[in-house]
Amino acid sequence: MLHPYNQTIKWSKLLGSQLIHKPKPALSHFRYVTRWFCGACLLTVTLGLNAFCVATTALAATVVSPASEPVVAALTVNATSADSATRATGATSADSTAISGNSTGHETTRDNIAHDAHDAHDAHATNAAPARTLVGVELLAHPTGATPHFDLSKHSVVLNNGQVMPLLGLGTWTLSSAEAAECVYTAIKDGYRLFDTAQYYGTQRGVGEGIRRAIAEGLVTRAEVFVTTKLTPYGFSDFDEAIVACNQEIGLDYIDLMLIHQSGSREQELYAAIERAVAKGIVHTLGISNYYDQESISKVIAQATMLPAVIQNENHIFYQNNELKNYLAPYGIVLESYYPLGGRGHTARALNHPTIQAMAQKHQATPAQVMLRWHLQAGFLPIPGSHNLEHIKENYGAFALTLSAEEMEEIAKLNTNEHYETW
Ligand SMILES: NC(=O)c1ccc[n+]([C@@H]2O[C@H](COP(=O)([O-])OP(=O)(O)OC[C@H]3O[C@@H](n4cnc5c(N)ncnc54)[C@H](OP(=O)(O)O)[C@@H]3O)[C@@H](O)[C@H]2O)c1
């Protein structure tokens, strides 16, 4: 059967030919009037049929379709563990459940986790959150349905995969493995729950050791600490094996966050391997590091099915990543600040800046605490590095002061977009 539209055209053409072509002289008056009458009837019937079809189609659409537009769901939630909901530093599990807002409160098993992730995804789809194009594929805005919730009172943030990440961590670059073990163990006593290492740093074993010691002494549980490590997208013949090796070296059952250390020709291959590790539960959250613009981010996740939750970049008062931060906000991707005190070899410039010095004096705090507090209030996760136990304790004191909106604005003005590292 012809589509009503085509049918109308056909009948209109037929009728048109009757209207345009003059009756042959031989045609009787009666036959001429009859043709006109039949033509008019046909037109009326066709138009009526057409209107009926249109109305029926519209009605069917209203009944069958959901209220909202379907959303292209290319994103897989990269959460694998609801236990992070209990990780909020210093928070009770009830508190942290409230933070995540997505926790179901049931016992954490891999099945439940997958179910939670599925629910989050479904809920998101039915809410018809706008699909956004981060790369060639459409990616949903993050499944928790809100921008990452920084809760400074609980020292944690809920990531775009529902995982809870502590807000201020200890960096371990340049430390020996033994130093890392000692610093991490002491930092846990000071309140730290986030620790940054990398396969490249050679501190994975030490970080694991320090944490295991604290767990053994009952200072923390595994679920309360959060370990980040990184792999370079080169130097390994098999990334799946390399991830397993990192996990074994750290020795804490799973890795909370695994980052691609920096861009490289095999970055998509590594990204896919981390996605597989997330699916297996070896890694809980996926992220990238040293990606500063849309182009490089689009490239690394061109084949991705999971959105990164964290991007770790050089970030300090002189290089504030503002454009990138605004770009990432709709996806709920948070920026973790390495070089939060201005970077190795450059910290004196930041620590001695008159604006920072004046604020430190006013708040009876130290310049490092002022800068770290700026990171926290600006929505960044700083990971100051130190092998000095006094500095480590001092830095966690950033939670104890509050900068005013004017002070935040003053520090924002120090941005000169100076970027020390180019890797
Ligand atoms: N993804 C990447 O490519 C990448 C690159 C670089 C770093 N990172 C990570 O980010 C972490 C932080 O970066 P970073 O350690 O190089 O730079 P940073 O945190 O900006 O600065 C570290 C320097 O500041 C000093 N410091 C720490 N606390 C201080 C305080 N309260 N007062 C005065 N000085 C203080 C440290 O010396 P003391 O030891 O004497 O305290 C150290 O020399 C690294 O440890 C690493 O985990 C990642």
Ligand as a Chemical Component Dictionary entry (heavy atoms), coordinates in Angstrom:
data_LIG
# 
_chem_comp.id                   LIG 
_chem_comp.type                 NON-POLYMER 
_chem_comp.pdbx_formal_charge   0 
_chem_comp.three_letter_code    LIG 
# 
loop_
_chem_comp_atom.comp_id 
_chem_comp_atom.atom_id 
_chem_comp_atom.alt_atom_id 
_chem_comp_atom.type_symbol 
_chem_comp_atom.charge 
_chem_comp_atom.model_Cartn_x 
_chem_comp_atom.model_Cartn_y 
_chem_comp_atom.model_Cartn_z 
_chem_comp_atom.pdbx_ordinal 
LIG N1  N1  N 0  51.124 12.516 36.866 1  
LIG C1  C1  C 0  52.309 13.054 36.770 2  
LIG O1  O1  O 0  52.901 13.106 35.678 3  
LIG C2  C2  C 0  52.949 13.641 37.977 4  
LIG C3  C3  C 0  54.045 14.503 37.849 5  
LIG C4  C4  C 0  54.615 15.030 38.984 6  
LIG C5  C5  C 0  54.104 14.703 40.227 7  
LIG N2  N2  N 1  53.060 13.848 40.343 8  
LIG C6  C6  C 0  52.525 13.472 41.679 9  
LIG O2  O2  O 0  52.175 14.656 42.351 10 
LIG C7  C7  C 0  52.843 14.705 43.598 11 
LIG C8  C8  C 0  53.104 16.148 43.963 12 
LIG O3  O3  O 0  54.050 16.731 43.114 13 
LIG P1  P1  P 0  55.497 17.112 43.647 14 
LIG O4  O4  O 0  55.688 16.353 44.890 15 
LIG O5  O5  O -1 56.469 16.905 42.614 16 
LIG O6  O6  O 0  55.358 18.668 43.835 17 
LIG P2  P2  P 0  54.747 19.583 44.985 18 
LIG O7  O7  O 0  53.857 18.778 45.859 19 
LIG O8  O8  O 0  54.166 20.798 44.388 20 
LIG O9  O9  O 0  56.023 20.010 45.787 21 
LIG C9  C9  C 0  56.793 19.104 46.471 22 
LIG C10 C10 C 0  57.919 19.872 47.125 23 
LIG O10 O10 O 0  57.359 20.725 48.113 24 
LIG C11 C11 C 0  57.991 20.491 49.351 25 
LIG N3  N3  N 0  56.973 20.642 50.400 26 
LIG C12 C12 C 0  55.971 19.808 50.697 27 
LIG N4  N4  N 0  55.253 20.291 51.709 28 
LIG C13 C13 C 0  55.819 21.447 52.080 29 
LIG C14 C14 C 0  55.528 22.397 53.060 30 
LIG N5  N5  N 0  54.489 22.254 53.880 31 
LIG N6  N6  N 0  56.314 23.472 53.157 32 
LIG C15 C15 C 0  57.367 23.642 52.343 33 
LIG N7  N7  N 0  57.697 22.764 51.368 34 
LIG C16 C16 C 0  56.927 21.670 51.241 35 
LIG C17 C17 C 0  58.566 19.119 49.301 36 
LIG O11 O11 O 0  59.738 19.052 50.052 37 
LIG P3  P3  P 0  59.836 18.106 51.363 38 
LIG O12 O12 O 0  59.955 16.692 50.847 39 
LIG O13 O13 O 0  61.044 18.598 52.041 40 
LIG O14 O14 O 0  58.605 18.325 52.147 41 
LIG C18 C18 C 0  58.892 18.971 47.811 42 
LIG O15 O15 O 0  60.165 19.441 47.526 43 
LIG C19 C19 C 0  54.096 13.862 43.369 44 
LIG O16 O16 O 0  54.688 13.447 44.565 45 
LIG C20 C20 C 0  53.529 12.736 42.553 46 
LIG O17 O17 O 0  52.878 11.800 43.369 47 
LIG C21 C21 C 0  52.461 13.332 39.233 48 
# 
loop_
_chem_comp_bond.comp_id 
_chem_comp_bond.atom_id_1 
_chem_comp_bond.atom_id_2 
_chem_comp_bond.value_order 
_chem_comp_bond.pdbx_ordinal 
LIG N1  C1  SING 1  
LIG C1  O1  DOUB 2  
LIG C1  C2  SING 3  
LIG C2  C3  SING 4  
LIG C2  C21 DOUB 5  
LIG C3  C4  DOUB 6  
LIG C4  C5  SING 7  
LIG C5  N2  DOUB 8  
LIG N2  C6  SING 9  
LIG N2  C21 SING 10 
LIG C6  O2  SING 11 
LIG C6  C20 SING 12 
LIG O2  C7  SING 13 
LIG C7  C8  SING 14 
LIG C7  C19 SING 15 
LIG C8  O3  SING 16 
LIG O3  P1  SING 17 
LIG P1  O4  DOUB 18 
LIG P1  O5  SING 19 
LIG P1  O6  SING 20 
LIG O6  P2  SING 21 
LIG P2  O7  DOUB 22 
LIG P2  O8  SING 23 
LIG P2  O9  SING 24 
LIG O9  C9  SING 25 
LIG C9  C10 SING 26 
LIG C10 O10 SING 27 
LIG C10 C18 SING 28 
LIG O10 C11 SING 29 
LIG C11 N3  SING 30 
LIG C11 C17 SING 31 
LIG N3  C12 SING 32 
LIG N3  C16 SING 33 
LIG C12 N4  DOUB 34 
LIG N4  C13 SING 35 
LIG C13 C14 SING 36 
LIG C13 C16 DOUB 37 
LIG C14 N5  SING 38 
LIG C14 N6  DOUB 39 
LIG N6  C15 SING 40 
LIG C15 N7  DOUB 41 
LIG N7  C16 SING 42 
LIG C17 O11 SING 43 
LIG C17 C18 SING 44 
LIG O11 P3  SING 45 
LIG P3  O12 DOUB 46 
LIG P3  O13 SING 47 
LIG P3  O14 SING 48 
LIG C18 O15 SING 49 
LIG C19 O16 SING 50 
LIG C19 C20 SING 51 
LIG C20 O17 SING 52 
# 
